[in-house]
């Protein structure tokens, strides 16, 4: 088993399913180990915990969606698994350093 090839398969699965619930059991099967061991291996190899990696990828994609699209903030929040706009806004601000509403305003003014 090439562990780096398996890590690439894991990240590809995550990228393909960012808008869905990520099934850790499926990820563990890529490595042929249990969920706990898979999470430990991912952290060791990637240098970031799996849940944090997924959260950051979702917030990155949400930022892109806000900038490029005309979607409402709540729609993007729901798309990436947040239950409400408030928790999404807090996480977005912490990650990007800017409020989601500011991204929307900036993208609209730059398109005009």
C-alpha positions in Angstrom: 0.0 0.0 0.0 1.4 3.4 -1.0 0.2 5.7 1.8 0.7 8.8 -0.2 -1.5 7.5 -3.0 -4.1 6.7 -0.4 -3.8 10.2 1.0 -4.4 11.6 -2.5 -7.5 9.4 -2.8 -8.7 10.7 0.5 -8.2 14.4 -0.5 -9.9 13.7 -3.9 -12.9 12.2 -2.1 -13.1 15.2 0.2 -12.8 17.7 -2.7 -15.6 15.8 -4.6 -17.9 15.8 -1.5 -17.3 19.2 0.1 -21.0 20.0 -0.2 -22.0 16.7 1.4 -21.4 15.0 4.7 -17.9 13.4 4.6 -18.1 9.8 5.5 -15.0 9.0 7.6 -15.6 5.2 7.2 -15.1 5.6 3.4 -11.9 7.5 4.1 -10.6 4.8 6.4 -11.2 2.2 3.7 -8.8 4.0 1.4 -6.1 3.3 3.9 -7.4 -0.1 5.1 -7.6 1.0 8.7 -10.2 2.1 11.2 -11.4 5.7 11.5 -9.3 6.6 14.5 -6.1 5.4 12.8 -7.0 7.1 9.5 -7.5 10.4 11.3 -4.1 10.0 13.1 -2.4 9.1 9.8 -4.0 12.0 8.0 -2.8 14.4 10.7 0.7 13.0 10.7 1.0 13.1 6.9 -0.8 16.3 6.1 0.2 18.2 9.2 -3.3 19.3 9.9 -6.2 17.4 11.6 -8.8 16.0 9.1 -11.7 17.9 10.5 -9.8 21.2 10.3 -8.7 20.4 6.7 -12.3 19.8 5.7 -13.5 22.9 7.5 -10.8 25.1 5.8 -11.5 23.7 2.4 -15.2 24.4 2.8 -14.5 28.0 3.9 -12.1 28.5 1.0 -14.8 27.3 -1.4 -17.4 29.4 0.3 -15.2 32.5 -0.1 -14.9 31.8 -3.8 -18.6 31.2 -4.2 -19.4 34.4 -2.4 -17.0 36.4 -4.6 -18.1 34.9 -7.9 -21.8 34.3 -7.4 -25.0 36.1 -6.6 -26.0 33.6 -3.9 -27.2 34.7 -0.6 -24.9 34.1 2.4 -27.4 31.7 4.0 -27.5 29.6 0.8 -23.7 29.3 0.8 -23.7 28.5 4.5 -26.2 25.7 4.1 -24.3 24.4 1.0 -21.2 23.9 3.0 -22.9 22.3 6.1 -23.5 25.2 8.4 -26.8 25.3 10.3 -27.2 29.0 10.3 -25.7 32.2 8.9 -24.4 33.3 12.3 -22.1 30.3 12.8 -21.0 30.5 9.2 -20.2 34.2 9.5 -18.1 33.7 12.6 -16.1 30.9 11.1 -15.7 32.8 7.8 -14.5 35.9 9.6 -12.0 33.9 11.7 -10.7 32.1 8.6 -10.7 34.9 6.0 -10.5 38.0 8.2 -13.5 39.6 6.5 -17.2 39.2 7.0 -19.1 37.3 4.3 -21.3 40.3 3.7 -18.2 42.4 2.9 -17.2 39.9 0.2 -20.6 40.1 -1.4 -20.4 43.9 -1.5 -16.9 43.8 -2.9 -17.7 41.3 -5.6 -20.9 43.2 -6.7 -19.0 46.6 -6.9 -16.1 45.0 -8.9 -18.6 43.5 -11.4 -20.2 46.9 -12.2 
